[in-house]
Each structure stands twice: as C-alpha cells, then as structure tokens.
Amino acid sequence: MSGLVQVRLDSLTAAPIGDFAVAGTGGWQSWRTVPANISAVTGTHTVYLTFSSGQPADFVNVNWFTFSTG
C-alpha cells in the first residue's frame, strides 16, 4: 500500500506547505526515514498531518516527525 502525507499549518483544511509519498515498508514495525520538501515557515504554528490513499485501509504508521533547518 502507498499514500500521500501532507503537512498543513493551523488548520486541517489549510493549503499544504509540503507533502511526501509513502510506500509499503513490509510491516507496521518496519521503520524508515522519508524526507520531504516543505516550504520555509516562521513563527509558531499548530502542525497537522493529513493522509490520503486510494485504498480504504490504513497505509502508514508514523513513529515520529521532526523539522530541521538547512
């Protein structure tokens, strides 16, 4: 299974500031790092991750999510 994870600020319906595709890893506890290109943002915001897939089943298990500069 695969799908798209979108990063939004301050609202579930806000335009995404970035996204990344996630493909099957072979199991729910088979972790991997997936980098994403996200627009530069300043200030303090509430971050929302939204998930979409053409399949009705869950397609991803998020262990952690970090932001870095650079």
PyMOL Python script that loads the backbone (N, CA, C, O; Angstrom):
from pymol import cmd

cmd.read_pdbstr("""\
ATOM      1  N   MET A   1       0.833  -1.178   0.000  1.00  0.00           N
ATOM      2  CA  MET A   1       0.000   0.000   0.000  1.00  0.00           C
ATOM      3  C   MET A   1       0.874   1.236   0.000  1.00  0.00           C
ATOM      4  O   MET A   1       2.020   1.208   0.447  1.00  0.00           O
ATOM      5  N   SER A   2       0.326   2.302  -0.499  1.00  0.00           N
ATOM      6  CA  SER A   2       1.034   3.565  -0.501  1.00  0.00           C
ATOM      7  C   SER A   2       0.031   4.696  -0.381  1.00  0.00           C
ATOM      8  O   SER A   2      -1.173   4.491  -0.530  1.00  0.00           O
ATOM      9  N   GLY A   3       0.532   5.885  -0.112  1.00  0.00           N
ATOM     10  CA  GLY A   3      -0.339   7.039   0.010  1.00  0.00           C
ATOM     11  C   GLY A   3       0.469   8.307   0.140  1.00  0.00           C
ATOM     12  O   GLY A   3       1.695   8.298   0.029  1.00  0.00           O
ATOM     13  N   LEU A   4      -0.232   9.393   0.376  1.00  0.00           N
ATOM     14  CA  LEU A   4       0.374  10.712   0.453  1.00  0.00           C
ATOM     15  C   LEU A   4       0.132  11.299   1.834  1.00  0.00           C
ATOM     16  O   LEU A   4      -0.989  11.263   2.343  1.00  0.00           O
ATOM     17  N   VAL A   5       1.182  11.839   2.439  1.00  0.00           N
ATOM     18  CA  VAL A   5       1.077  12.548   3.708  1.00  0.00           C
ATOM     19  C   VAL A   5       1.310  14.017   3.396  1.00  0.00           C
ATOM     20  O   VAL A   5       2.313  14.374   2.778  1.00  0.00           O
ATOM     21  N   GLN A   6       0.382  14.871   3.823  1.00  0.00           N
ATOM     22  CA  GLN A   6       0.517  16.304   3.586  1.00  0.00           C
ATOM     23  C   GLN A   6       0.678  17.021   4.917  1.00  0.00           C
ATOM     24  O   GLN A   6       0.073  16.644   5.921  1.00  0.00           O
ATOM     25  N   VAL A   7       1.512  18.071   4.908  1.00  0.00           N
ATOM     26  CA  VAL A   7       1.783  18.867   6.103  1.00  0.00           C
ATOM     27  C   VAL A   7       1.039  20.188   5.952  1.00  0.00           C
ATOM     28  O   VAL A   7       1.207  20.902   4.963  1.00  0.00           O
ATOM     29  N   ARG A   8       0.218  20.500   6.944  1.00  0.00           N
ATOM     30  CA  ARG A   8      -0.588  21.725   6.912  1.00  0.00           C
ATOM     31  C   ARG A   8      -0.375  22.494   8.216  1.00  0.00           C
ATOM     32  O   ARG A   8      -0.043  21.903   9.244  1.00  0.00           O
ATOM     33  N   LEU A   9      -0.562  23.785   8.169  1.00  0.00           N
ATOM     34  CA  LEU A   9      -0.384  24.619   9.357  1.00  0.00           C
ATOM     35  C   LEU A   9      -1.708  25.230   9.793  1.00  0.00           C
ATOM     36  O   LEU A   9      -2.467  25.756   8.979  1.00  0.00           O
ATOM     37  N   ASP A  10      -1.966  25.151  11.075  1.00  0.00           N
ATOM     38  CA  ASP A  10      -3.048  25.850  11.764  1.00  0.00           C
ATOM     39  C   ASP A  10      -4.467  25.382  11.454  1.00  0.00           C
ATOM     40  O   ASP A  10      -5.406  25.818  12.120  1.00  0.00           O
ATOM     41  N   SER A  11      -4.654  24.506  10.462  1.00  0.00           N
ATOM     42  CA  SER A  11      -5.991  24.015  10.144  1.00  0.00           C
ATOM     43  C   SER A  11      -5.886  22.761   9.275  1.00  0.00           C
ATOM     44  O   SER A  11      -4.990  22.650   8.439  1.00  0.00           O
ATOM     45  N   LEU A  12      -6.795  21.832   9.477  1.00  0.00           N
ATOM     46  CA  LEU A  12      -6.833  20.630   8.631  1.00  0.00           C
ATOM     47  C   LEU A  12      -7.164  20.958   7.178  1.00  0.00           C
ATOM     48  O   LEU A  12      -6.872  20.169   6.281  1.00  0.00           O
ATOM     49  N   THR A  13      -7.769  22.114   6.946  1.00  0.00           N
ATOM     50  CA  THR A  13      -8.169  22.484   5.592  1.00  0.00           C
ATOM     51  C   THR A  13      -7.252  23.511   4.943  1.00  0.00           C
ATOM     52  O   THR A  13      -7.510  23.950   3.822  1.00  0.00           O
ATOM     53  N   ALA A  14      -6.180  23.900   5.637  1.00  0.00           N
ATOM     54  CA  ALA A  14      -5.221  24.841   5.058  1.00  0.00           C
ATOM     55  C   ALA A  14      -4.490  24.195   3.884  1.00  0.00           C
ATOM     56  O   ALA A  14      -4.363  22.972   3.813  1.00  0.00           O
ATOM     57  N   ALA A  15      -4.016  25.031   2.969  1.00  0.00           N
ATOM     58  CA  ALA A  15      -3.231  24.509   1.849  1.00  0.00           C
ATOM     59  C   ALA A  15      -1.967  23.838   2.388  1.00  0.00           C
ATOM     60  O   ALA A  15      -1.348  24.365   3.312  1.00  0.00           O
ATOM     61  N   PRO A  16      -1.575  22.707   1.844  1.00  0.00           N
ATOM     62  CA  PRO A  16      -0.358  22.030   2.315  1.00  0.00           C
ATOM     63  C   PRO A  16       0.893  22.881   2.063  1.00  0.00           C
ATOM     64  O   PRO A  16       1.007  23.544   1.033  1.00  0.00           O
ATOM     65  N   ILE A  17       1.821  22.850   3.016  1.00  0.00           N
ATOM     66  CA  ILE A  17       3.114  23.506   2.811  1.00  0.00           C
ATOM     67  C   ILE A  17       4.144  22.508   2.308  1.00  0.00           C
ATOM     68  O   ILE A  17       5.267  22.889   1.977  1.00  0.00           O
ATOM     69  N   GLY A  18       3.776  21.245   2.249  1.00  0.00           N
ATOM     70  CA  GLY A  18       4.649  20.197   1.749  1.00  0.00           C
ATOM     71  C   GLY A  18       3.958  18.857   1.835  1.00  0.00           C
ATOM     72  O   GLY A  18       2.932  18.707   2.499  1.00  0.00           O
ATOM     73  N   ASP A  19       4.537  17.883   1.153  1.00  0.00           N
ATOM     74  CA  ASP A  19       3.979  16.540   1.210  1.00  0.00           C
ATOM     75  C   ASP A  19       5.054  15.521   0.888  1.00  0.00           C
ATOM     76  O   ASP A  19       6.130  15.864   0.399  1.00  0.00           O
ATOM     77  N   PHE A  20       4.747  14.267   1.168  1.00  0.00           N
ATOM     78  CA  PHE A  20       5.651  13.182   0.801  1.00  0.00           C
ATOM     79  C   PHE A  20       4.862  11.906   0.615  1.00  0.00           C
ATOM     80  O   PHE A  20       3.889  11.644   1.322  1.00  0.00           O
ATOM     81  N   ALA A  21       5.297  11.124  -0.343  1.00  0.00           N
ATOM     82  CA  ALA A  21       4.654   9.845  -0.638  1.00  0.00           C
ATOM     83  C   ALA A  21       5.286   8.762   0.224  1.00  0.00           C
ATOM     84  O   ALA A  21       6.493   8.768   0.463  1.00  0.00           O
ATOM     85  N   VAL A  22       4.464   7.845   0.682  1.00  0.00           N
ATOM     86  CA  VAL A  22       4.927   6.732   1.499  1.00  0.00           C
ATOM     87  C   VAL A  22       4.486   5.432   0.839  1.00  0.00           C
ATOM     88  O   VAL A  22       3.303   5.231   0.565  1.00  0.00           O
ATOM     89  N   ALA A  23       5.443   4.564   0.590  1.00  0.00           N
ATOM     90  CA  ALA A  23       5.148   3.244   0.032  1.00  0.00           C
ATOM     91  C   ALA A  23       5.305   2.208   1.135  1.00  0.00           C
ATOM     92  O   ALA A  23       5.902   2.490   2.174  1.00  0.00           O
ATOM     93  N   GLY A  24       4.774   1.014   0.914  1.00  0.00           N
ATOM     94  CA  GLY A  24       4.854  -0.058   1.896  1.00  0.00           C
ATOM     95  C   GLY A  24       6.282  -0.356   2.318  1.00  0.00           C
ATOM     96  O   GLY A  24       7.195  -0.367   1.492  1.00  0.00           O
ATOM     97  N   THR A  25       6.469  -0.598   3.619  1.00  0.00           N
ATOM     98  CA  THR A  25       7.799  -0.905   4.150  1.00  0.00           C
ATOM     99  C   THR A  25       7.946  -2.377   4.506  1.00  0.00           C
ATOM    100  O   THR A  25       9.032  -2.823   4.876  1.00  0.00           O
ATOM    101  N   GLY A  26       6.864  -3.130   4.395  1.00  0.00           N
ATOM    102  CA  GLY A  26       6.937  -4.545   4.719  1.00  0.00           C
ATOM    103  C   GLY A  26       6.354  -4.909   6.073  1.00  0.00           C
ATOM    104  O   GLY A  26       6.360  -6.083   6.445  1.00  0.00           O
ATOM    105  N   GLY A  27       5.851  -3.934   6.819  1.00  0.00           N
ATOM    106  CA  GLY A  27       5.244  -4.228   8.114  1.00  0.00           C
ATOM    107  C   GLY A  27       5.092  -2.973   8.948  1.00  0.00           C
ATOM    108  O   GLY A  27       5.788  -1.982   8.726  1.00  0.00           O
ATOM    109  N   TRP A  28       4.169  -3.016   9.920  1.00  0.00           N
ATOM    110  CA  TRP A  28       3.882  -1.845  10.745  1.00  0.00           C
ATOM    111  C   TRP A  28       5.053  -1.443  11.623  1.00  0.00           C
ATOM    112  O   TRP A  28       5.136  -0.280  12.019  1.00  0.00           O
ATOM    113  N   GLN A  29       5.945  -2.339  11.937  1.00  0.00           N
ATOM    114  CA  GLN A  29       7.099  -2.004  12.768  1.00  0.00           C
ATOM    115  C   GLN A  29       8.388  -1.991  11.959  1.00  0.00           C
ATOM    116  O   GLN A  29       9.475  -2.062  12.533  1.00  0.00           O
ATOM    117  N   SER A  30       8.288  -1.902  10.659  1.00  0.00           N
ATOM    118  CA  SER A  30       9.443  -1.804   9.767  1.00  0.00           C
ATOM    119  C   SER A  30       9.616  -0.338   9.395  1.00  0.00           C
ATOM    120  O   SER A  30       9.037   0.142   8.421  1.00  0.00           O
ATOM    121  N   TRP A  31      10.433   0.374  10.195  1.00  0.00           N
ATOM    122  CA  TRP A  31      10.548   1.829  10.087  1.00  0.00           C
ATOM    123  C   TRP A  31      11.538   2.254   9.010  1.00  0.00           C
ATOM    124  O   TRP A  31      12.473   1.523   8.684  1.00  0.00           O
ATOM    125  N   ARG A  32      11.320   3.436   8.469  1.00  0.00           N
ATOM    126  CA  ARG A  32      12.283   4.062   7.569  1.00  0.00           C
ATOM    127  C   ARG A  32      12.090   5.566   7.618  1.00  0.00           C
ATOM    128  O   ARG A  32      11.023   6.053   7.994  1.00  0.00           O
ATOM    129  N   THR A  33      13.118   6.294   7.240  1.00  0.00           N
ATOM    130  CA  THR A  33      13.073   7.748   7.201  1.00  0.00           C
ATOM    131  C   THR A  33      12.670   8.190   5.807  1.00  0.00           C
ATOM    132  O   THR A  33      13.230   7.729   4.813  1.00  0.00           O
ATOM    133  N   VAL A  34      11.696   9.088   5.740  1.00  0.00           N
ATOM    134  CA  VAL A  34      11.223   9.606   4.459  1.00  0.00           C
ATOM    135  C   VAL A  34      11.371  11.129   4.493  1.00  0.00           C
ATOM    136  O   VAL A  34      10.616  11.800   5.196  1.00  0.00           O
ATOM    137  N   PRO A  35      12.324  11.683   3.753  1.00  0.00           N
ATOM    138  CA  PRO A  35      12.487  13.142   3.742  1.00  0.00           C
ATOM    139  C   PRO A  35      11.388  13.804   2.902  1.00  0.00           C
ATOM    140  O   PRO A  35      10.822  13.186   2.001  1.00  0.00           O
ATOM    141  N   ALA A  36      11.105  15.050   3.211  1.00  0.00           N
ATOM    142  CA  ALA A  36      10.087  15.801   2.470  1.00  0.00           C
ATOM    143  C   ALA A  36      10.587  17.212   2.220  1.00  0.00           C
ATOM    144  O   ALA A  36      11.343  17.757   3.024  1.00  0.00           O
ATOM    145  N   ASN A  37      10.178  17.796   1.130  1.00  0.00           N
ATOM    146  CA  ASN A  37      10.442  19.207   0.865  1.00  0.00           C
ATOM    147  C   ASN A  37       9.254  20.011   1.373  1.00  0.00           C
ATOM    148  O   ASN A  37       8.127  19.859   0.902  1.00  0.00           O
ATOM    149  N   ILE A  38       9.537  20.871   2.347  1.00  0.00           N
ATOM    150  CA  ILE A  38       8.485  21.662   2.972  1.00  0.00           C
ATOM    151  C   ILE A  38       8.882  23.132   2.877  1.00  0.00           C
ATOM    152  O   ILE A  38      10.036  23.489   3.114  1.00  0.00           O
ATOM    153  N   SER A  39       7.925  23.971   2.532  1.00  0.00           N
ATOM    154  CA  SER A  39       8.176  25.402   2.416  1.00  0.00           C
ATOM    155  C   SER A  39       8.678  25.966   3.734  1.00  0.00           C
ATOM    156  O   SER A  39       8.258  25.534   4.808  1.00  0.00           O
ATOM    157  N   ALA A  40       9.580  26.935   3.644  1.00  0.00           N
ATOM    158  CA  ALA A  40      10.098  27.593   4.848  1.00  0.00           C
ATOM    159  C   ALA A  40       8.976  28.359   5.537  1.00  0.00           C
ATOM    160  O   ALA A  40       8.155  29.009   4.891  1.00  0.00           O
ATOM    161  N   VAL A  41       8.960  28.266   6.866  1.00  0.00           N
ATOM    162  CA  VAL A  41       7.914  28.898   7.659  1.00  0.00           C
ATOM    163  C   VAL A  41       8.555  29.525   8.879  1.00  0.00           C
ATOM    164  O   VAL A  41       9.514  28.979   9.425  1.00  0.00           O
ATOM    165  N   THR A  42       8.039  30.665   9.316  1.00  0.00           N
ATOM    166  CA  THR A  42       8.498  31.272  10.562  1.00  0.00           C
ATOM    167  C   THR A  42       7.327  31.352  11.524  1.00  0.00           C
ATOM    168  O   THR A  42       6.169  31.229  11.124  1.00  0.00           O
ATOM    169  N   GLY A  43       7.635  31.557  12.781  1.00  0.00           N
ATOM    170  CA  GLY A  43       6.587  31.703  13.779  1.00  0.00           C
ATOM    171  C   GLY A  43       6.226  30.382  14.432  1.00  0.00           C
ATOM    172  O   GLY A  43       6.864  29.354  14.205  1.00  0.00           O
ATOM    173  N   THR A  44       5.194  30.442  15.242  1.00  0.00           N
ATOM    174  CA  THR A  44       4.698  29.279  15.962  1.00  0.00           C
ATOM    175  C   THR A  44       3.372  28.852  15.345  1.00  0.00           C
ATOM    176  O   THR A  44       2.480  29.676  15.146  1.00  0.00           O
ATOM    177  N   HIS A  45       3.246  27.569  15.045  1.00  0.00           N
ATOM    178  CA  HIS A  45       2.048  27.064  14.388  1.00  0.00           C
ATOM    179  C   HIS A  45       1.652  25.719  14.968  1.00  0.00           C
ATOM    180  O   HIS A  45       2.472  25.022  15.566  1.00  0.00           O
ATOM    181  N   THR A  46       0.409  25.366  14.791  1.00  0.00           N
ATOM    182  CA  THR A  46      -0.069  24.015  15.039  1.00  0.00           C
ATOM    183  C   THR A  46       0.103  23.250  13.735  1.00  0.00           C
ATOM    184  O   THR A  46      -0.346  23.706  12.683  1.00  0.00           O
ATOM    185  N   VAL A  47       0.749  22.093  13.796  1.00  0.00           N
ATOM    186  CA  VAL A  47       1.025  21.295  12.599  1.00  0.00           C
ATOM    187  C   VAL A  47       0.011  20.159  12.497  1.00  0.00           C
ATOM    188  O   VAL A  47      -0.254  19.453  13.470  1.00  0.00           O
ATOM    189  N   TYR A  48      -0.544  20.000  11.310  1.00  0.00           N
ATOM    190  CA  TYR A  48      -1.469  18.904  11.030  1.00  0.00           C
ATOM    191  C   TYR A  48      -0.891  18.040   9.927  1.00  0.00           C
ATOM    192  O   TYR A  48      -0.396  18.557   8.925  1.00  0.00           O
ATOM    193  N   LEU A  49      -0.949  16.739  10.101  1.00  0.00           N
ATOM    194  CA  LEU A  49      -0.591  15.798   9.041  1.00  0.00           C
ATOM    195  C   LEU A  49      -1.892  15.198   8.536  1.00  0.00           C
ATOM    196  O   LEU A  49      -2.694  14.697   9.324  1.00  0.00           O
ATOM    197  N   THR A  50      -2.103  15.244   7.231  1.00  0.00           N
ATOM    198  CA  THR A  50      -3.278  14.611   6.651  1.00  0.00           C
ATOM    199  C   THR A  50      -2.812  13.478   5.749  1.00  0.00           C
ATOM    200  O   THR A  50      -1.750  13.558   5.132  1.00  0.00           O
ATOM    201  N   PHE A  51      -3.608  12.432   5.680  1.00  0.00           N
ATOM    202  CA  PHE A  51      -3.233  11.206   4.984  1.00  0.00           C
ATOM    203  C   PHE A  51      -4.274  10.882   3.931  1.00  0.00           C
ATOM    204  O   PHE A  51      -5.475  10.939   4.196  1.00  0.00           O
ATOM    205  N   SER A  52      -3.810  10.541   2.728  1.00  0.00           N
ATOM    206  CA  SER A  52      -4.750  10.143   1.678  1.00  0.00           C
ATOM    207  C   SER A  52      -4.180   8.978   0.889  1.00  0.00           C
ATOM    208  O   SER A  52      -2.972   8.863   0.679  1.00  0.00           O
ATOM    209  N   SER A  53      -5.092   8.121   0.462  1.00  0.00           N
ATOM    210  CA  SER A  53      -4.717   6.942  -0.292  1.00  0.00           C
ATOM    211  C   SER A  53      -5.928   6.495  -1.090  1.00  0.00           C
ATOM    212  O   SER A  53      -7.063   6.784  -0.709  1.00  0.00           O
ATOM    213  N   GLY A  54      -5.707   5.808  -2.167  1.00  0.00           N
ATOM    214  CA  GLY A  54      -6.800   5.261  -2.947  1.00  0.00           C
ATOM    215  C   GLY A  54      -7.388   4.008  -2.330  1.00  0.00           C
ATOM    216  O   GLY A  54      -8.346   3.448  -2.863  1.00  0.00           O
ATOM    217  N   GLN A  55      -6.832   3.559  -1.216  1.00  0.00           N
ATOM    218  CA  GLN A  55      -7.263   2.335  -0.550  1.00  0.00           C
ATOM    219  C   GLN A  55      -8.055   2.682   0.713  1.00  0.00           C
ATOM    220  O   GLN A  55      -7.793   3.712   1.333  1.00  0.00           O
ATOM    221  N   PRO A  56      -9.003   1.856   1.099  1.00  0.00           N
ATOM    222  CA  PRO A  56      -9.776   2.129   2.314  1.00  0.00           C
ATOM    223  C   PRO A  56      -9.022   1.793   3.613  1.00  0.00           C
ATOM    224  O   PRO A  56      -9.418   2.243   4.688  1.00  0.00           O
ATOM    225  N   ALA A  57      -7.950   1.014   3.519  1.00  0.00           N
ATOM    226  CA  ALA A  57      -7.217   0.583   4.720  1.00  0.00           C
ATOM    227  C   ALA A  57      -6.123   1.580   5.084  1.00  0.00           C
ATOM    228  O   ALA A  57      -5.709   2.394   4.259  1.00  0.00           O
ATOM    229  N   ASP A  58      -5.661   1.505   6.336  1.00  0.00           N
ATOM    230  CA  ASP A  58      -4.526   2.322   6.771  1.00  0.00           C
ATOM    231  C   ASP A  58      -3.304   1.977   5.935  1.00  0.00           C
ATOM    232  O   ASP A  58      -3.116   0.823   5.551  1.00  0.00           O
ATOM    233  N   PHE A  59      -2.464   2.982   5.649  1.00  0.00           N
ATOM    234  CA  PHE A  59      -1.295   2.720   4.826  1.00  0.00           C
ATOM    235  C   PHE A  59       0.015   3.139   5.479  1.00  0.00           C
ATOM    236  O   PHE A  59       1.084   2.846   4.945  1.00  0.00           O
ATOM    237  N   VAL A  60      -0.042   3.811   6.612  1.00  0.00           N
ATOM    238  CA  VAL A  60       1.188   4.282   7.231  1.00  0.00           C
ATOM    239  C   VAL A  60       1.017   4.326   8.747  1.00  0.00           C
ATOM    240  O   VAL A  60      -0.085   4.514   9.261  1.00  0.00           O
ATOM    241  N   ASN A  61       2.131   4.148   9.445  1.00  0.00           N
ATOM    242  CA  ASN A  61       2.192   4.249  10.888  1.00  0.00           C
ATOM    243  C   ASN A  61       3.314   5.235  11.191  1.00  0.00           C
ATOM    244  O   ASN A  61       4.479   4.924  10.944  1.00  0.00           O
ATOM    245  N   VAL A  62       2.999   6.407  11.716  1.00  0.00           N
ATOM    246  CA  VAL A  62       4.003   7.444  11.976  1.00  0.00           C
ATOM    247  C   VAL A  62       4.552   7.256  13.380  1.00  0.00           C
ATOM    248  O   VAL A  62       3.802   7.285  14.357  1.00  0.00           O
ATOM    249  N   ASN A  63       5.857   7.066  13.479  1.00  0.00           N
ATOM    250  CA  ASN A  63       6.518   6.915  14.763  1.00  0.00           C
ATOM    251  C   ASN A  63       6.894   8.295  15.320  1.00  0.00           C
ATOM    252  O   ASN A  63       6.631   8.593  16.485  1.00  0.00           O
ATOM    253  N   TRP A  64       7.507   9.126  14.483  1.00  0.00           N
ATOM    254  CA  TRP A  64       7.839  10.486  14.883  1.00  0.00           C
ATOM    255  C   TRP A  64       8.005  11.339  13.651  1.00  0.00           C
ATOM    256  O   TRP A  64       8.159  10.836  12.538  1.00  0.00           O
ATOM    257  N   PHE A  65       7.972  12.645  13.870  1.00  0.00           N
ATOM    258  CA  PHE A  65       8.035  13.618  12.791  1.00  0.00           C
ATOM    259  C   PHE A  65       8.891  14.767  13.298  1.00  0.00           C
ATOM    260  O   PHE A  65       8.611  15.318  14.363  1.00  0.00           O
ATOM    261  N   THR A  66       9.923  15.136  12.563  1.00  0.00           N
ATOM    262  CA  THR A  66      10.779  16.233  13.001  1.00  0.00           C
ATOM    263  C   THR A  66      10.949  17.256  11.900  1.00  0.00           C
ATOM    264  O   THR A  66      10.766  16.958  10.720  1.00  0.00           O
ATOM    265  N   PHE A  67      11.299  18.460  12.299  1.00  0.00           N
ATOM    266  CA  PHE A  67      11.623  19.542  11.369  1.00  0.00           C
ATOM    267  C   PHE A  67      13.048  19.962  11.635  1.00  0.00           C
ATOM    268  O   PHE A  67      13.501  19.959  12.780  1.00  0.00           O
ATOM    269  N   SER A  68      13.751  20.321  10.589  1.00  0.00           N
ATOM    270  CA  SER A  68      15.100  20.855  10.771  1.00  0.00           C
ATOM    271  C   SER A  68      15.327  21.977   9.772  1.00  0.00           C
ATOM    272  O   SER A  68      14.632  22.080   8.762  1.00  0.00           O
ATOM    273  N   THR A  69      16.297  22.804  10.065  1.00  0.00           N
ATOM    274  CA  THR A  69      16.646  23.873   9.136  1.00  0.00           C
ATOM    275  C   THR A  69      17.809  23.426   8.283  1.00  0.00           C
ATOM    276  O   THR A  69      18.567  22.529   8.652  1.00  0.00           O
ATOM    277  N   GLY A  70      17.933  24.046   7.168  1.00  0.00           N
ATOM    278  CA  GLY A  70      19.119  23.698   6.432  1.00  0.00           C
ATOM    279  C   GLY A  70      18.941  23.595   5.009  1.00  0.00           C
ATOM    280  O   GLY A  70      19.894  23.302   4.287  1.00  0.00           O
TER     281      GLY A  70
END
""", "prot")
cmd.dss("prot")
cmd.show_as("cartoon", "prot")
cmd.util.cbc("prot")
cmd.orient("prot")
